[in-house]
Structures are given as C-alpha cells and as structure tokens.
C-alpha cells in the first residue's frame, strides 16, 4: 500500500513519479519486476523437474543456482540456515502460484488441508 505524500520530500516524489511514467511509456520493468520474473523462472523449473519435463542437467543447475544464492546471502552477513528456509518457503509459494494461480493461501504455502 503506498504511503500518503507528506510534502517533506515532494521533489523526490515527483522525480520518482516522472521516472516511473517514462518506464511505463516504453514498457520497461523496474528491478523488482525483474527479480520476480527471475524467481518465477526458477519456480517454473522446479515444476518442470517435478513433472519430468525439464531438460537433462536442470536439477544440477537448479541446485547450483540456489546454493549460490544462499552463499551470496551468507557473504552479506545473513544466517545461511535462515536464508535457506526462507528460500524454500518462497519457492513453494511461487511454485504453487505458477501451478494454480487461484490456489488458496494455505495451498500456496504447501499446507495440505
């Protein structure tokens, strides 16, 4: 939910608004959308692996990609175990969202009801 403008940083807010308008005009995504698209691609790979439709070597690639992401977070000072758990939860959410966009909140978290 966007915050209400307080007037304190009005110039910055207007600059950001112009920047986003330019991006929208040329259909260029912001970094957050790129991050989400990359995460969804990983989730699609997980689904393909589960279905047996992924190309050979995909499992090794996925393992290496996820380990690299967690190692990167550890180098930044984050707890590796916590990062791994969060990565797993996020992938379950994305995978279930990809498989069934209308899934319930529980199903998207891997909870069998």
MARMI-171050 format. One record per residue: residue number from 0; residue in one letter; x, y, z negated of N, C-alpha, C, O in turn. Coordinates in nm, 4 decimals, m for minus. Example, Ala and Ser with C-alpha at 12.3 -4.5 7.8 and 13.67 -1.06 7.14 Angstrom:
% MARMI-171050
{node 0, "A", {1.3190, m0.5690, m0.7800}, {1.2300, m0.4500, m0.7800}, {1.3200, m0.3300, m0.7800}, {1.4236, m0.3319, m0.8465}}
{node 1, "S", {1.2850, m0.2250, m0.7080}, {1.3670, m0.1060, m0.7140}, {1.2900, 0.0030, m0.7870}, {1.3409, 0.1138, m0.8039}}
This chain:
% MARMI-171050
{node 0, "X", {0.0846, m0.1162, 0.0000}, {0.0000, 0.0000, 0.0000}, {0.0899, 0.1235, 0.0000}, {0.1773, 0.1360, m0.0858}}
{node 1, "X", {0.0700, 0.2133, 0.0934}, {0.1542, 0.3325, 0.0999}, {0.1321, 0.4239, m0.0201}, {0.0226, 0.4319, m0.0759}}
{node 2, "X", {0.2380, 0.4913, m0.0572}, {0.2269, 0.5884, m0.1662}, {0.1654, 0.7173, m0.1121}, {0.1740, 0.7471, 0.0070}}
{node 3, "X", {0.1042, 0.7918, m0.2013}, {0.0477, 0.9214, m0.1636}, {0.1603, 1.0239, m0.1580}, {0.2506, 1.0225, m0.2417}}
{node 4, "X", {0.1547, 1.1116, m0.0603}, {0.2568, 1.2158, m0.0464}, {0.2467, 1.3121, m0.1638}, {0.1391, 1.3637, m0.1941}}
{node 5, "X", {0.3604, 1.3359, m0.2296}, {0.3617, 1.4276, m0.3437}, {0.4065, 1.5673, m0.3034}, {0.3876, 1.6627, m0.3789}}
{node 6, "X", {0.4656, 1.5802, m0.1852}, {0.5142, 1.7096, m0.1409}, {0.6604, 1.7335, m0.1738}, {0.7216, 1.8261, m0.1206}}
{node 7, "X", {0.7175, 1.6503, m0.2618}, {0.8580, 1.6686, m0.3016}, {0.9536, 1.6454, m0.1858}, {1.0479, 1.7220, m0.1663}}
{node 8, "X", {0.9299, 1.5414, m0.1100}, {1.0195, 1.5050, m0.0003}, {0.9475, 1.5164, 0.1335}, {0.9551, 1.4268, 0.2176}}
{node 9, "X", {0.8794, 1.6251, 0.1512}, {0.7953, 1.6420, 0.2696}, {0.8756, 1.6368, 0.3997}, {0.8308, 1.5766, 0.4973}}
{node 10, "X", {0.9928, 1.6989, 0.4020}, {1.0746, 1.6989, 0.5235}, {1.1149, 1.5564, 0.5620}, {1.1059, 1.5183, 0.6787}}
{node 11, "X", {1.1588, 1.4787, 0.4642}, {1.1986, 1.3399, 0.4904}, {1.0786, 1.2577, 0.5361}, {1.0904, 1.1754, 0.6269}}
{node 12, "X", {0.9641, 1.2796, 0.4740}, {0.8438, 1.2060, 0.5114}, {0.8056, 1.2355, 0.6567}, {0.7690, 1.1450, 0.7317}}
{node 13, "X", {0.8143, 1.3610, 0.6948}, {0.7815, 1.3985, 0.8325}, {0.8826, 1.3406, 0.9310}, {0.8453, 1.2958, 1.0395}}
{node 14, "X", {1.0107, 1.3415, 0.8933}, {1.1143, 1.2818, 0.9785}, {1.0880, 1.1330, 0.9990}, {1.0969, 1.0816, 1.1106}}
{node 15, "X", {1.0554, 1.0650, 0.8897}, {1.0266, 0.9209, 0.8966}, {0.9024, 0.8953, 0.9819}, {0.8978, 0.7989, 1.0585}}
{node 16, "X", {0.8040, 0.9802, 0.9686}, {0.6814, 0.9661, 1.0474}, {0.7111, 0.9824, 1.1969}, {0.6593, 0.9063, 1.2786}}
{node 17, "X", {0.7940, 1.0809, 1.2333}, {0.8322, 1.1002, 1.3738}, {0.9112, 0.9802, 1.4249}, {0.8899, 0.9336, 1.5369}}
{node 18, "X", {1.0027, 0.9307, 1.3416}, {1.0841, 0.8150, 1.3791}, {0.9946, 0.6942, 1.4082}, {1.0121, 0.6265, 1.5095}}
{node 19, "X", {0.9001, 0.6681, 1.3203}, {0.8103, 0.5535, 1.3397}, {0.7198, 0.5731, 1.4608}, {0.6866, 0.4764, 1.5294}}
{node 20, "X", {0.6803, 0.6954, 1.4875}, {0.5991, 0.7233, 1.6069}, {0.6778, 0.6938, 1.7335}, {0.6242, 0.6373, 1.8288}}
{node 21, "X", {0.8062, 0.7324, 1.7346}, {0.8914, 0.7043, 1.8510}, {0.9076, 0.5538, 1.8711}, {0.8999, 0.5042, 1.9835}}
{node 22, "X", {0.9300, 0.4816, 1.7610}, {0.9431, 0.3359, 1.7714}, {0.8153, 0.2747, 1.8279}, {0.8201, 0.1871, 1.9142}}
{node 23, "X", {0.7028, 0.3211, 1.7790}, {0.5751, 0.2670, 1.8252}, {0.5532, 0.2976, 1.9732}, {0.5010, 0.2142, 2.0472}}
{node 24, "X", {0.5930, 0.4172, 2.0161}, {0.5737, 0.4576, 2.1559}, {0.6504, 0.3682, 2.2528}, {0.6033, 0.3417, 2.3634}}
{node 25, "X", {0.7678, 0.3219, 2.2123}, {0.8479, 0.2358, 2.3004}, {0.8367, 0.0886, 2.2601}, {0.9097, 0.0040, 2.3118}}
{node 26, "X", {0.7443, 0.0584, 2.1670}, {0.7203, m0.0788, 2.1195}, {0.8468, m0.1428, 2.0644}, {0.8734, m0.2604, 2.0890}}
{node 27, "X", {0.9254, m0.0644, 1.9890}, {1.0478, m0.1156, 1.9267}, {1.0195, m0.1483, 1.7804}, {0.9690, m0.0629, 1.7075}}
{node 28, "X", {1.0509, m0.2702, 1.7359}, {1.0217, m0.3074, 1.5975}, {1.1203, m0.2443, 1.4991}, {1.2328, m0.2090, 1.5344}}
{node 29, "X", {1.0746, m0.2315, 1.3757}, {1.1652, m0.1910, 1.2684}, {1.2367, m0.3157, 1.2180}, {1.2017, m0.4279, 1.2547}}
{node 30, "X", {1.3364, m0.2948, 1.1344}, {1.4177, m0.4060, 1.0853}, {1.3330, m0.5073, 1.0081}, {1.3573, m0.6276, 1.0184}}
{node 31, "X", {1.2357, m0.4620, 0.9324}, {1.1516, m0.5543, 0.8555}, {1.0795, m0.6523, 0.9475}, {1.0664, m0.7701, 0.9144}}
{node 32, "X", {1.0329, m0.6047, 1.0621}, {0.9661, m0.6932, 1.1575}, {1.0648, m0.7926, 1.2175}, {1.0301, m0.9083, 1.2411}}
{node 33, "X", {1.1877, m0.7478, 1.2421}, {1.2903, m0.8394, 1.2933}, {1.3209, m0.9485, 1.1914}, {1.3333, m1.0658, 1.2267}}
{node 34, "X", {1.3329, m0.9092, 1.0646}, {1.3592, m1.0070, 0.9589}, {1.2463, m1.1097, 0.9507}, {1.2713, m1.2295, 0.9375}}
{node 35, "X", {1.1233, m1.0622, 0.9587}, {1.0087, m1.1522, 0.9529}, {1.0063, m1.2454, 1.0732}, {0.9759, m1.3638, 1.0593}}
{node 36, "X", {1.0380, m1.1929, 1.1911}, {1.0402, m1.2765, 1.3117}, {1.1470, m1.3846, 1.3012}, {1.1239, m1.4986, 1.3414}}
{node 37, "X", {1.2634, m1.3499, 1.2476}, {1.3699, m1.4494, 1.2304}, {1.3272, m1.5563, 1.1299}, {1.3517, m1.6751, 1.1508}}
{node 38, "X", {1.2636, m1.5138, 1.0215}, {1.2163, m1.6102, 0.9219}, {1.1087, m1.7010, 0.9803}, {1.1064, m1.8205, 0.9509}}
{node 39, "X", {1.0198, m1.6461, 1.0623}, {0.9164, m1.7279, 1.1257}, {0.9778, m1.8271, 1.2243}, {0.9276, m1.9386, 1.2393}}
{node 40, "X", {1.0855, m1.7876, 1.2914}, {1.1531, m1.8798, 1.3830}, {1.2106, m1.9977, 1.3058}, {1.2051, m2.1116, 1.3522}}
{node 41, "X", {1.2655, m1.9706, 1.1886}, {1.3171, m2.0790, 1.1043}, {1.2017, m2.1680, 1.0598}, {1.2143, m2.2905, 1.0602}}
{node 42, "X", {1.0901, m2.1082, 1.0219}, {0.9733, m2.1868, 0.9804}, {0.9227, m2.2738, 1.0953}, {0.8841, m2.3886, 1.0735}}
{node 43, "X", {0.9226, m2.2199, 1.2176}, {0.8807, m2.2991, 1.3338}, {0.9735, m2.4175, 1.3551}, {0.9290, m2.5264, 1.3915}}
{node 44, "X", {1.1028, m2.3960, 1.3324}, {1.1990, m2.5056, 1.3455}, {1.1700, m2.6140, 1.2423}, {1.1788, m2.7328, 1.2731}}
{node 45, "X", {1.1357, m2.5742, 1.1204}, {1.1000, m2.6717, 1.0167}, {0.9780, m2.7520, 1.0610}, {0.9758, m2.8742, 1.0461}}
{node 46, "X", {0.8775, m2.6853, 1.1148}, {0.7569, m2.7541, 1.1633}, {0.7936, m2.8509, 1.2753}, {0.7475, m2.9650, 1.2758}}
{node 47, "X", {0.8760, m2.8065, 1.3702}, {0.9184, m2.8942, 1.4803}, {0.9950, m3.0153, 1.4284}, {0.9786, m3.1258, 1.4801}}
{node 48, "X", {1.0781, m2.9954, 1.3270}, {1.1508, m3.1085, 1.2683}, {1.0539, m3.2068, 1.2037}, {1.0701, m3.3280, 1.2178}}
{node 49, "X", {0.9530, m3.1554, 1.1329}, {0.8532, m3.2430, 1.0707}, {0.7753, m3.3219, 1.1748}, {0.7428, m3.4386, 1.1530}}
{node 50, "X", {0.7458, m3.2597, 1.2863}, {0.6683, m3.3255, 1.3920}, {0.7550, m3.4149, 1.4799}, {0.7026, m3.4946, 1.5577}}
{node 51, "X", {0.8855, m3.4027, 1.4684}, {0.9759, m3.4819, 1.5518}, {0.9915, m3.4270, 1.6919}, {1.0319, m3.4997, 1.7827}}
{node 52, "X", {0.9599, m3.2991, 1.7113}, {0.9689, m3.2401, 1.8450}, {1.0887, m3.1469, 1.8609}, {1.1063, m3.0864, 1.9666}}
{node 53, "X", {1.1704, m3.1350, 1.7578}, {1.2873, m3.0460, 1.7652}, {1.3977, m3.1122, 1.8476}, {1.4075, m3.2348, 1.8531}}
{node 54, "X", {1.4795, m3.0305, 1.9108}, {1.5909, m3.0837, 1.9897}, {1.6949, m3.1440, 1.8962}, {1.7024, m3.1077, 1.7788}}
{node 55, "X", {1.7747, m3.2358, 1.9488}, {1.8742, m3.3013, 1.8643}, {1.9742, m3.1981, 1.8127}, {2.0106, m3.1039, 1.8831}}
{node 56, "X", {2.0170, m3.2178, 1.6898}, {2.1104, m3.1259, 1.6268}, {2.0420, m3.0133, 1.5515}, {2.1081, m2.9349, 1.4834}}
{node 57, "X", {1.9098, m3.0047, 1.5630}, {1.8363, m2.8959, 1.4978}, {1.8442, m2.9047, 1.3460}, {1.8550, m2.8023, 1.2785}}
{node 58, "X", {1.8390, m3.0259, 1.2918}, {1.8447, m3.0431, 1.1457}, {1.9766, m2.9908, 1.0921}, {1.9790, m2.9194, 0.9919}}
{node 59, "X", {2.0868, m3.0259, 1.1582}, {2.2177, m2.9775, 1.1145}, {2.2252, m2.8254, 1.1239}, {2.2785, m2.7593, 1.0348}}
{node 60, "X", {2.1721, m2.7714, 1.2311}, {2.1718, m2.6261, 1.2496}, {2.0906, m2.5582, 1.1396}, {2.1343, m2.4577, 1.0835}}
{node 61, "X", {1.9733, m2.6122, 1.1086}, {1.8888, m2.5548, 1.0046}, {1.9589, m2.5608, 0.8691}, {1.9593, m2.4627, 0.7947}}
{node 62, "X", {2.0186, m2.6763, 0.8370}, {2.0902, m2.6897, 0.7101}, {2.2024, m2.5873, 0.6999}, {2.2186, m2.5222, 0.5967}}
{node 63, "X", {2.2795, m2.5735, 0.8065}, {2.3913, m2.4792, 0.8070}, {2.3408, m2.3355, 0.7929}, {2.4005, m2.2554, 0.7210}}
{node 64, "X", {2.2325, m2.3034, 0.8603}, {2.1758, m2.1690, 0.8549}, {2.1296, m2.1344, 0.7132}, {2.1586, m2.0257, 0.6633}}
{node 65, "X", {2.0586, m2.2256, 0.6492}, {2.0078, m2.1993, 0.5147}, {2.1206, m2.1928, 0.4124}, {2.1191, m2.1072, 0.3240}}
{node 66, "X", {2.2183, m2.2827, 0.4236}, {2.3329, m2.2780, 0.3324}, {2.4109, m2.1483, 0.3499}, {2.4566, m2.0892, 0.2521}}
{node 67, "X", {2.4259, m2.1048, 0.4725}, {2.4958, m1.9795, 0.4994}, {2.4212, m1.8613, 0.4381}, {2.4832, m1.7713, 0.3815}}
{node 68, "X", {2.2894, m1.8612, 0.4491}, {2.2090, m1.7528, 0.3915}, {2.2259, m1.7493, 0.2398}, {2.2402, m1.6417, 0.1816}}
{node 69, "X", {2.2243, m1.8654, 0.1757}, {2.2381, m1.8706, 0.0301}, {2.3799, m1.8334, m0.0116}, {2.3984, m1.7631, m0.1110}}
{node 70, "X", {2.4801, m1.8794, 0.0628}, {2.6185, m1.8403, 0.0327}, {2.6356, m1.6892, 0.0430}, {2.7045, m1.6281, m0.0387}}
{node 71, "X", {2.5731, m1.6300, 0.1426}, {2.5801, m1.4849, 0.1589}, {2.5189, m1.4141, 0.0383}, {2.5746, m1.3160, m0.0111}}
{node 72, "X", {2.4058, m1.4627, m0.0087}, {2.3425, m1.4037, m0.1268}, {2.4305, m1.4215, m0.2506}, {2.4396, m1.3312, m0.3337}}
{node 73, "X", {2.4949, m1.5373, m0.2630}, {2.5850, m1.5603, m0.3766}, {2.7024, m1.4627, m0.3729}, {2.7430, m1.4101, m0.4766}}
{node 74, "X", {2.7568, m1.4383, m0.2535}, {2.8676, m1.3427, m0.2406}, {2.8243, m1.2013, m0.2802}, {2.9064, m1.1200, m0.3226}}
{node 75, "X", {2.6966, m1.1733, m0.2660}, {2.6440, m1.0420, m0.3042}, {2.6127, m1.0353, m0.4535}, {2.5640, m0.9334, m0.5025}}
{node 76, "X", {2.6408, m1.1440, m0.5256}, {2.6230, m1.1446, m0.6699}, {2.4942, m1.2069, m0.7195}, {2.4665, m1.2027, m0.8394}}
{node 77, "X", {2.4145, m1.2649, m0.6306}, {2.2892, m1.3277, m0.6724}, {2.3140, m1.4705, m0.7193}, {2.4122, m1.5340, m0.6806}}
{node 78, "X", {2.2244, m1.5193, m0.8022}, {2.2313, m1.6559, m0.8519}, {2.1942, m1.7514, m0.7384}, {2.0853, m1.7423, m0.6817}}
{node 79, "X", {2.2854, m1.8426, m0.7059}, {2.2639, m1.9335, m0.5938}, {2.1444, m2.0254, m0.6121}, {2.0694, m2.0510, m0.5179}}
{node 80, "X", {2.1274, m2.0746, m0.7339}, {2.0151, m2.1656, m0.7605}, {1.8807, m2.0926, m0.7447}, {1.7874, m2.1445, m0.6834}}
{node 81, "X", {1.8732, m1.9722, m0.8006}, {1.7504, m1.8929, m0.7890}, {1.7243, m1.8566, m0.6431}, {1.6101, m1.8603, m0.5973}}
{node 82, "X", {1.8296, m1.8216, m0.5706}, {1.8144, m1.7872, m0.4288}, {1.7642, m1.9077, m0.3501}, {1.6807, m1.8933, m0.2608}}
{node 83, "X", {1.8148, m2.0261, m0.3827}, {1.7718, m2.1479, m0.3147}, {1.6250, m2.1782, m0.3396}, {1.5518, m2.2157, m0.2479}}
{node 84, "X", {1.5823, m2.1616, m0.4650}, {1.4407, m2.1853, m0.4979}, {1.3507, m2.0859, m0.4249}, {1.2467, m2.1231, m0.3706}}
{node 85, "X", {1.3916, m1.9599, m0.4243}, {1.3122, m1.8580, m0.3565}, {1.3090, m1.8831, m0.2059}, {1.2054, m1.8649, m0.1419}}
{node 86, "X", {1.4221, m1.9248, m0.1495}, {1.4287, m1.9560, m0.0061}, {1.3305, m2.0695, 0.0258}, {1.2586, m2.0639, 0.1256}}
{node 87, "X", {1.3283, m2.1714, m0.0590}, {1.2376, m2.2845, m0.0380}, {1.0920, m2.2388, m0.0428}, {1.0123, m2.2747, 0.0439}}
{node 88, "X", {1.0573, m2.1590, m0.1447}, {0.9192, m2.1100, m0.1557}, {0.8805, m2.0277, m0.0338}, {0.7697, m2.0410, 0.0182}}
{node 89, "X", {0.9709, m1.9437, 0.0111}, {0.9416, m1.8584, 0.1270}, {0.9221, m1.9421, 0.2526}, {0.8323, m1.9150, 0.3323}}
{node 90, "X", {1.0060, m2.0440, 0.2706}, {0.9927, m2.1292, 0.3887}, {0.8632, m2.2090, 0.3860}, {0.7995, m2.2275, 0.4898}}
{node 91, "X", {0.8236, m2.2566, 0.2680}, {0.6957, m2.3285, 0.2569}, {0.5819, m2.2345, 0.2966}, {0.4923, m2.2735, 0.3714}}
{node 92, "X", {0.5854, m2.1110, 0.2468}, {0.4813, m2.0125, 0.2801}, {0.4770, m1.9883, 0.4306}, {0.3700, m1.9931, 0.4915}}
{node 93, "X", {0.5932, m1.9624, 0.4908}, {0.5974, m1.9334, 0.6341}, {0.5555, m2.0543, 0.7170}, {0.4834, m2.0406, 0.8158}}
{node 94, "X", {0.6007, m2.1721, 0.6764}, {0.5673, m2.2943, 0.7496}, {0.4170, m2.3182, 0.7470}, {0.3564, m2.3453, 0.8507}}
{node 95, "X", {0.3574, m2.3082, 0.6302}, {0.2134, m2.3315, 0.6181}, {0.1338, m2.2230, 0.6905}, {0.0285, m2.2512, 0.7476}}
{node 96, "X", {0.1832, m2.0999, 0.6883}, {0.1172, m1.9912, 0.7607}, {0.1229, m2.0166, 0.9105}, {0.0259, m1.9918, 0.9821}}
{node 97, "X", {0.2368, m2.0663, 0.9578}, {0.2519, m2.0945, 1.1008}, {0.1613, m2.2101, 1.1424}, {0.0941, m2.2032, 1.2454}}
{node 98, "X", {0.1598, m2.3170, 1.0613}, {0.0792, m2.4341, 1.0956}, {m0.0698, m2.4036, 1.0905}, {m0.1462, m2.4517, 1.1742}}
{node 99, "X", {m0.1111, m2.3237, 0.9923}, {m0.2530, m2.2948, 0.9746}, {m0.2692, m2.1514, 0.9244}, {m0.2714, m2.1290, 0.8034}}
{node 100, "X", {m0.2805, m2.0548, 1.0142}, {m0.2903, m1.9147, 0.9723}, {m0.4056, m1.8865, 0.8759}, {m0.3987, m1.7912, 0.7983}}
{node 101, "X", {m0.5097, m1.9663, 0.8796}, {m0.6236, m1.9448, 0.7914}, {m0.6155, m2.0229, 0.6612}, {m0.7141, m2.0320, 0.5881}}
{node 102, "X", {m0.5000, m2.0788, 0.6319}, {m0.4846, m2.1609, 0.5112}, {m0.5066, m2.0772, 0.3857}, {m0.4872, m1.9556, 0.3853}}
{node 103, "X", {m0.5475, m2.1458, 0.2796}, {m0.5713, m2.0767, 0.1532}, {m0.4389, m2.0350, 0.0901}, {m0.3316, m2.0798, 0.1305}}
{node 104, "X", {m0.4494, m1.9487, m0.0091}, {m0.3328, m1.9017, m0.0844}, {m0.2566, m2.0209, m0.1416}, {m0.1336, m2.0234, m0.1376}}
{node 105, "X", {m0.3284, m2.1194, m0.1945}, {m0.2645, m2.2364, m0.2542}, {m0.1946, m2.3221, m0.1496}, {m0.0817, m2.3666, m0.1703}}
{node 106, "X", {m0.2614, m2.3447, m0.0382}, {m0.2029, m2.4279, 0.0674}, {m0.0747, m2.3659, 0.1205}, {0.0216, m2.4366, 0.1500}}
{node 107, "X", {m0.0734, m2.2330, 0.1327}, {0.0462, m2.1659, 0.1833}, {0.1627, m2.1765, 0.0857}, {0.2778, m2.1545, 0.1237}}
{node 108, "X", {0.1343, m2.2091, m0.0369}, {0.2397, m2.2273, m0.1366}, {0.2727, m2.3749, m0.1586}, {0.3505, m2.4091, m0.2477}}
{node 109, "X", {0.2137, m2.4612, m0.0776}, {0.2444, m2.6029, m0.0862}, {0.1696, m2.6764, m0.1951}, {0.2035, m2.7904, m0.2270}}
{node 110, "X", {0.0673, m2.6129, m0.2537}, {m0.0106, m2.6751, m0.3605}, {m0.1203, m2.7591, m0.2979}, {m0.1995, m2.7093, m0.2179}}
{node 111, "X", {m0.1250, m2.8863, m0.3341}, {m0.2292, m2.9758, m0.2844}, {m0.3494, m2.9666, m0.3773}, {m0.3402, m3.0021, m0.4949}}
{node 112, "X", {m0.4622, m2.9191, m0.3249}, {m0.5827, m2.9027, m0.4080}, {m0.6829, m3.0088, m0.3718}, {m0.7915, m3.0135, m0.4295}}
